[in-house]
Amino acid sequence: MKHLSYLNKFLYKYRWRLIPGIIFVVISNLFAVLPAQIIRMAFELVQENIAMYHLFEGFARQQLVYKIFGQSLLLFGATVIFMAILRGIFLFLMRQTIILMSRHIEYDLKNELYAHYQHLSMSFYRRNNTGDMMNRVSEDVSRVRMYLGPGIMYTSNTAVLFLMTIYFMISVNAKLAFYCVLPLPLLAVTIYYVNNMINHRSERIQQQLSGLSSFVQETFSGIRVVKSYVREEYIRSKFAEESNHYKEHSLALAKVQALFFPLMLLLVGLSTIITVYVGGIEVMNGTITAGNIAEFIVYVTMLTFPVTMLGWVTSLIQRAAASQKRINEFLQTVPEIQSPANALTVPLRGGIEFRDVSFTYGGTGITALKNVSFKVKPGELLAIIGRTGSGKSTIADLALRMYDASSGAILVDGHPIGQLDLNHYRSQVGFVPQDVFLFSDTISNNISFGSPDASREQIERAAKDAAVYQNIMGFEHGFETVTGERGVTLSGGQKQRVSIARALVKEPKLLIFDDCLSAVDTSTEEEILSHLGRNMAGKTSIIIAHRVSTIKNADHIIVLEAGRVVEEGTHHVLMNAQGVYADLYEKQLLEGSGETGKE
């Protein structure tokens, strides 16, 4: 239970739902136990009145005895029904307090976990896959809720009912009480193990179903490739194989479930037989009445369901504990990137300086940067170029403080970046990532994502500056067009330009382009860069690119090679140096002329 102890703060928070719920459990069980005594009295009344009825045979009073007997039975029946109604009312109140409490805690726990996700650093997301994070905030939290709701409710219900029933049984006859409950522990243990088998096989079915769904989704996503390579038959056979595994797991679960209910009924029936047999001996000995046997049978029947639930609840608590352990692992993860206690919230002017910065990705051990140094003055345009894997995107991540440098220092306007308030700093930075991501929302909302208060005029101006306005107006619904999942309705170039518009609408003090012009043609690129020059006049810009044509007008150019700065200067200086930059330029020039020749 040590992992579940984390939830105690929620139980305390909703104590005014939990405490009344426990009270309702006690009252509902009281109305469940009392009818057994009424049935005993009714049974004894029947015996006595039958004897009296025969005693007055042939006399006029026989009909009076019959009438009183009928009215008494009617009264007993009405009392049992009345108590059942009262019990139902309190059972309803019990569920309305305890089950609703569990739903409130589920809501709080999901929000707490999701909010914690938002604060965790990028390295956390590199170490953990999306499916696992989703499972912890959905499946694991749902299992914990089952412990907080049905788990607490059935446990308290079982405990109260068991204590009440055993007390009344012992007060009548201790020997009979002992024999009546003798098979019940065996029933609880049996149900516990059968439930574990059911849970284990159910989880395997869920895993298989998840795999089957992923297979189908992947196939439909890549249907063009499947058809192009004429692999439909192969895919069908793979699907049949996956479906067969799912069928086998489902049949295995069905066999266990088929065994479960007959076994439960056998043990319940065994308790009833023992009650009748031992009770009959006690009646002959004169220690109890026949009505007591009927009373005990009712008690045994009442105990059956709670004892059945005991095995289920034990399994449920074990699963909840395992899930809460997984949740705690994430909740106890401390963000590596945090604002310091006395964080600075100074306005950003745009001066960026890297001093001997080296960076190694945790987990992989890959060294992305080695002793990188450069300086960007406020209002300058810095360009970074290099081959794939040279460390260009890592510089963008470090400038945004998605990661902290392994060594060296990064200064923003002369202040160490670690001393700045993260939210305040990032709110003044416009970032366009290499891997464009659009939300499944309207184009308007995607552009204004970082500036939710932006007017329609600002959104349209940003779209024009990103050279995507005409494309948007060509859609039937214009800016209200829904982009679909990850922007699937837009082309690669359109998605990149919408992403650029999203950064421009913020009117940032620092703009970082991480190779985001690769999917647009040269003329569109020039149009975007000319708009950028007007919008970012007097503001700092960092453009990461692999095309020399994109960056040749930059104030300062850095050439990266294997994580090191191998060259830097203006376009003309680097061309005259005849080094790596000039080599890249000539190769790209040849590639461009070759493509023109093919056309």
N, C-alpha and C positions, 0 to 999 in steps of 0.2 A: 504493500500500500504506500510505500515511500514516494513513488512517482506520482500517485494520485493525491498526495498531500498538498501538491501545488494548488489544487482546486478548492482547498479549504477557505481561501479568501473569498471565493465566489459564494460558497455556502453561507459564509458569514454575511456577505452583502445581501443575500436574499433570504436571510434567516426568518423574516416575517412571512415568508411563503412556506418555508420548510417546517417551522414549528407548528403552525396550524395544520399542515398536511399530516404530520405525525399524530396530532390530536384526533384528526378525522379518521386515521387508520385505527386507533384504539376504539373509537366509538363505533365504527362500522363493524369491527370484529366482535364487539360486545353484542350487537344485534344479530351477528352470525351464529354465536354460540348459544344464546338464550333459547332459540326455537327448539334445540335438541331436548331441553328440559320440558318444554311444552308438549313435545311429541311423546315423551315418557309419561307425562301426566295423562295425556289423551289415551295412550295405550292402556294404562292402568284403569282409566275410567271405563274403557270399552269392556275390559275383563269384569270389573265389578258390576256394571249395568247389565251385562249379559246374564250373569249369575242372578241378579235381582229380578231381571225380567222373567226368567224361568221360575223363580221362587213364587212370584205372584200369578203364575199361570192359572187361568180360570177365574181370576178376580178382576174387578173393574179397574183397580189401581194399576194394572199392567200397562194400560194405554198411557197413564200419567207418567209412569216410569219411562216408557218409550219416548214420550214427548220431551221430558227433561233431558234424556240421553241425547236426543237429536239436537236440541238447542245448545247443550254443552259442547258437543262436537263442532257445531257451527261457530261457536264463540272461540274455541281453540284454533279452528282453521282461519278465522278472521284475524286473530292475534298473530299467527304465523305470517299471514300475508302482509299485515301492517308492519311487522318487524322487517320483512323483506324489502318493503318500500322504503322504510327508514334507512336500512342498510344501503340500498341503492343510491339514496340521496347523499349519504356521507361518502360512498365510494366515488360519486361524481365530484364532490367537493375535494376529495383526496387527489384525484387526477388533475383537477383544475388548479391545485396549488403546487404539487410536486412536479407533475409533468410540465406545466407552464414554467416553473422555475428552471427546469433543465433546458428549455428552449431559450430562455433569457441568457443562461450561462453559455449555451452554444453560440449565441449571437455575440456575446462579449468576448469569448475565447477566439472566435474566428477573426473578429476585428483586431484583437490584441496581436494575434499571430501575423495577420496581414500587415498591420502597421509596423511590426518588427521587421518584416520582409523589406519594407520600404527604406528602413534605416541601414540595412546590411550593405556591405561594400561589394564592389564588382567581383572581387576574388571569391566571395561566397557563391555567386551565381556561376562562376567558372567551375567550382567544385561540385555543385549539385545540379542534377537535371530537373527540367521543368515538371515532368510527370511526378517525380517524388515530392516536390514542393506543393503541387496541387493536391496530392493525396493526403498530405499532412494537414492541409487547411480544410479539406472536405471529408474524406473517408475517416481519417483518424479522429477528427473532432466529432464526427457523428457517432463513432464508437464510444467516445468519452461521454457524450450526451446520454447514451443508453445506460451507462453506469449511474449518471446523475439523476436520471428520470426513473425508468423501469427498475434499474438496479436498486436504488434506495427505496423505492416504493414497495417492491416485492420483498426485499430483505426485511424491512420494518414490518410489513404485513405478515410475513411468515413467522417472524419472532413473536409478535404480539398474539397472533392466533394460536401458535404452538403452546405458548405459556398459558394462555387462558384455557385452552382445551385440555392440556395435561392436568392443570389444577382441578378442573371439574371432574375429570376421569378418575384421578387419584382420590378425590373426596368421596367418590361413590365406591370404588373398589380398586385398590392398588395393584393386585395380582392381575386382574383383567386388563387394566391400563397397560401394564408391562407387556403382556402378550399381544395386545392390539397394535402397539407401535413397533413391535419387534421387526417386521419386514420393511418398515419405512426407511431406516438408514440404508438398507440394501438398495431400495428404490432410488434414494438420492445419489448414492455412489454410481449406480448403473446409469442413471440419467446423465450424470456428470461426464462419464467416459463416452457415452453415446453422443452427447452434445459436442464434445471435443472432436470426435470423428466427423460429425456433421459440419462443424465449423471449418475443420481442416480441409475437408473435401469441397466445401462451398468456396473457400478461398482459392483452391486450385481451379475450380470452375470459373471464378471471376478473372483469374489470371489468364486462363485459356480464352475466355470471352474477350478480354482486353486485347490479347494477341490476335485473335480473329478479326476484331474490329480494326486494329491497326493495319493488318494485312489488306483488308478490303479498302480502307482509306488510301493506303499507299498505291494500291493497284488502280483505283479510280483517278488518283492524282497523276499517275504516270501512264494513263491509258494510251496516250499518243505513242509512247515508246513501245508499249506492249504490242500495239497494232503494227507499228513500223517494222518490228522484228518478228512478226508473226508468231508470238509466244502465247496466244490465247489458250491453247490446249495445255501447255505447261502450267499456266496460272490456274486453270480450272483444276488440274490434278493437285496442285499445292493447296488450293482452297478446300478440296475434298479431304485431303490429308488433315488439315487443321480442323475441319468440321468433325472428322472422325474422332480426333483426340477429345474435342469438346463433348461429343456424344458419350464416349467411354467414361469420362469423369462424371457426367450427369447420371449415367446408369449406376455408377458406383455409389453416388449419393442417394439415389432412389432405393437401392437395396438396404442401406443403413436406415433410412426413414421408414421403410416397410417393416423393419425389425423393431423399431422404437415403440410404436403404439401398442402392438400385441404384448410386448414385454412389460410395459407399464400397466396394462389392464390385468395381466397375470399376477403381478405383485400386489395390486390393489385388491383383486379377488381373493388372494391368499390372506390378506389382512382381514377381510370380511368373514372368510371361513373360520379363521382362528377365533374371531370375536364371537361368532355363533356357537362354536364348539365349547370354548372355555366358559363363555357366558352361560351356556346350558348347564354345564356342570355346577357352576356357582348358584344357579337358580334352584337346582335339585338340592344343593347344600343349604339353601335358605338364606344365603348371604346377600343376594340381590333379587330383584323382581324381573319378570319378563320385559317390563317396560324399560328397564335399564339396558337390556340388550339392544332394543331399538334405539335408545339414546346413544349407546356406544357406536352403533353402526353409522349414525349421523356424524358423530365426532370423527370417526375414521375417514368417512367420505370427505369431510371438510379438510382434514389434514393432507389428503392426497395431493390436491392441487398445489398448496404451498410447498410441500416437500418436492414435488415435481419441479416447481420454480426454483428451488434451492440449487439443484444441479445446474439449471440453465443460468441462474444469476452468477454462480461461482465461475462458470466459463465466461460469462459476459464481463465480469470484473477483471479476469485475467487478460482478456482482449483489450479492455479499456486501459489497464495498467501498461500494456505493451505500447498502445497508441500514445498514451500520455508521455511515456518515456521518449518516444520519437519526437513529440511536440516539444518537450522540455529541451531536447538537444538543440533545436533551432532557437527557442526562446532564450537559452543560455549562451547562444553565440553572440559575442561582443563585436560590434562593427569595428573594423580596422580603421576606417576613415571616419573621424568625428570632429566636430567643432570643439575647440578648447573651451575651458570654463570662462575665460575672459576674451572671447573671440572679438576680432576687430570687424566693424561694419562700415569701413571707410568707402566713399565713392570710388569706383574703378576708373582710372585714367587710361589704362591699357599697356603699361610698361611690363614686359615679361622678360625674365632673365633665367637661363639655365646655367648653373655653375658645376662643372664636372659631374654631371648627373649620370648615374648608372642605374639600371633597373633589371631585375631578374624576376620572372613570373613564378610565384609560389606554386608548389605542387609539381610543375613540369621541369623546373630548373633551367628554363630557357632564358638566356641573357639577351634582352632586346636592345638595350642601350649600354654603351661603354664610354664613360667620361665625356659626355656631350656638353658642350658649352656654346651658348649664343645669347644675343641680347636684342630685344625688339623695343624700340622707343615708342611712346604713345603716338598714335596716328600713322605708324609705318605699316607697310604690307610686307610680311615675311612669307617666303615661299619655301617649301621643303619638298625635295624630289629625291627619288631613289628607287632601286628595283624592289620587287616584291620581297617582303621579309626583312627589309633593311631597318625597320623600327619607326617608320613614319607615324603610324597610327598610335604607337605607344606615346609619342611626344604629345599628341592631342589628348590622350587619356590622362597623362600626368599634368598637363596644363589645366585640365578641368578638375584635377585632384580626384579622379576615379580610383587612382592608386597613389601610394606614397613612394617616392624614389628610394631605392635600396641604399644609395649613397649620393653625396652631393647636395646641392640646395637649389630650390626653385623660388624665385622672388617675384612678387606681383607688386608693382609700384614701390619696390624697395622693401616690402614686408615679406617675410617667409610665408609661403602659401598655407602652411600648417597653422598659422595664427589667425587666418581669416575665417569669418563665419561662412560656412559652406553654402547655405541657402542664399544668403545675401550676395555672395560672390557669383554663384552660378546663375542667379536671376539677372545678372548684368552681362552674361555671356550668351552668344548665339552659337549653337553647335549643329553642324550638318554632318551626320555620321556616314561612313562608307557604306554600311549596310542599312539602306533606307527602311524605316519602319513607319507604316501608316496604320492608324486605328480604323476599325470597322465602323466608320462614322461618316458624316458629310465632309466634303472637301473644305467647307468653311470652318468647321470645328477642328479639322486637322491642322489648318493653317494657324488658327487662333489658340492652339493647344497650350502654348507657353505664355500666351497673353489673352486670357479669357475675357478681358474687358475691351478688347480691340473692337473698333467700329467696323462696319461693313466697308467703309471707304478705305480704312487702313488695310483691311484684308485684301481688297481688290488692288490697292497700290503695291502691296507685297507680291501679289500674284503677277502683276505686270513687270515688276523688277526681276522676278524669277523667270520671266519669259514663258509663263504657263497660262496667262489670262485668256488668250484666244482659244487654247485647247479646252479650258473649263467652260467657256461660253458656248463651245460647240456641242457640249453635252445637253441632253434634253432638259435636265433640271439644274443646269449651271452649277453654282456653288453649293447647292443642296444635294448634289449627286452623292450617293453613298459609295464609298471606295471599295467596300467589301473587305473580307479578311485579308489583312496585311496589304491592302491596296490592290487587290487582284484585278479590279476592273480597269486599272490604269496601266499604261506601258511603263517600261523601266525608266525611260527619260522623263515621263510625266511625273512619276513618283518622286524622282530625284528633285525635280523643280518644285513640287509641292513642299518637299522637305526643306528646300532652300527658302521658300516663302515663309515657312513656319519660323525659321531663324530670323529672317529680315523684319517680320512684323513686330518683333520684340524691340527693334531699334537698339541693338546691343552696343556696349562700349567695346567689346572684344568679340570678333567673329572668327570662328574656326571652321574651315571647310576641309573635311577629311576625304579627299579623293572622290568628291561627290559630283564631278562633272564628266565622269567617264562614259555615261550612257547618253550624253547629248552630242549633237553634231557640232562642228567647229563654229558655224555661224551663230547657233544658239548660245554656245559657250561665250563667244565674243559679246553678244548682246547682254548676257547675264553679268559678265565682268565689267562692262561699261556702266551698267546700272549700279553695280557694286561700288565702283569707283566714286559715283556721285553720292550714294547713301552712306558710305563709310569714310567720307572725307573727314579727316581729323580724328578718325577712330582707328583702332588697331585691328588688323586682319592677319590671319595665318591661313595660308592655302597649302594643303598637302595634295600633291598631284603626281601623276606618272608621265603626263604629257608636257613637254617643254613649252609648247605653244601657250599653255594655260598660264604659265608663271613668268614669262620672259620680261614682263613689264613691272615685276616686283621690285621694291626698294632694296631687298636683300634676299639672297637665295642660299639655301643650305643643301648640300648634296650628302646624302647618307649612304653608307656602304657597310653592311654587316654590323649595324648599330653604332658606327662611328661617323663623325663629321670628317669627310675626306676633302671637301672643297667648300668654299663660301665666297660670296661677292655678288656683284650685279651680273646681269646676263652678258654684257660685253666683256667684263673682266674674266668671267668663267670661259667664254668662247675663246678669248685670246690665250687662256692658260692651256688649251688643248688637252684637257684631262678627261675625267669621267663624264662631266656635264656635256662637254663638246661631243664626246663619243655617243652619248645618249641622243643628243640633238640630231646628229648626222644619221644615225640609224633610224630614228623616227621620220626624218625627212625622206629617207630612201623608201621606208615602208609606205609613207603617204603617196609618193610618186608612183610606186608599184601598183597600189590600189587604183590610182587614177588611170594608169595605163590599161589595167584590166577592164575598167569601165568603158 
